[in-house]
Amino acid sequence: MKGSFRDVQGVRVLDLSGKITIGVGDVELRRLVEEALASGKTNILVNLKDVTHIDSSGIGELVACYTTVKRRGGSMKLLNLPPKINDILQVTQLITVFDVFANEAEAIQSFTA
Amino acid sequence: MEAKISIFSTYENIELAEKMLLEVARSHVNDEDLYWAAMALREALANAIKHGNKLNPEKRVFVTIHLEEGQELTMVVEDEGEGFDPGKLGDPRSPENLLKESGRGVFYIRHFMDEVSFSRSAHGGSRVELKKQLARRNK
């Protein structure tokens, strides 16, 4: 997995691509979220537009990051779910846990709404 | 058509086994079926490496891919661990499990494949057999 970040109106946007899978992608996701929290960014938007695969470890890491951010008083939301990643979140009903957006501006705005 | 590979228990080697599946099946299996079969294989391998062989890099995982063209794809993953009881797994969708970090792998495998069976492997650990009925290949 490749990951980079941008700060947009105080929100840390994580742009991820490739595979969020055991041993590599899941570790990188955790690192990016820990880095955001360490720099005081507790509102995090995870852009999954270019993610091709996510396995149960990647899903587990998304959930772990979500609860960690929430405990720190922030929130973590998802942007641009590819259809297959959407299916994977639907199957385990995690789609009911995350706030999901298809439009970045609306997603950014939702953190201040 | 049948292909076999044995890998040592490191996560990087999951890519090798997946690559073998893709090479064997790519020209015979619909892209959609192959995507979900590959995801199921990855989950089964991760379980074998992590829970079966306990990340011992000297222990191996054995993978067999059997393809009956136009009919069925069968994948068998065996480890050298101490066995596994799938009956002990909870439902990851239940409220008490929904926000847990782990416990979704076997649930996903069952969702991605048409038939999944667990047994004891001749190699000493667990054996999981995954079957998918095949749709027509994409044109």
Interface residues (C-beta under 8 A of the other chain):
Chain A: T21 I22 G23 V24 H53 D55 S56 S57 I59 G60 E61 V63 A64 Y66 T67 K84 I88 V91 T92 Q93 L94 V97
Chain B: T10 Y11 E12 I14 Y35 M39 R42 E43 A46 K50 P92 R93 L98 L99 K100 E101 S102 R104 G105 F107 Y108 H111
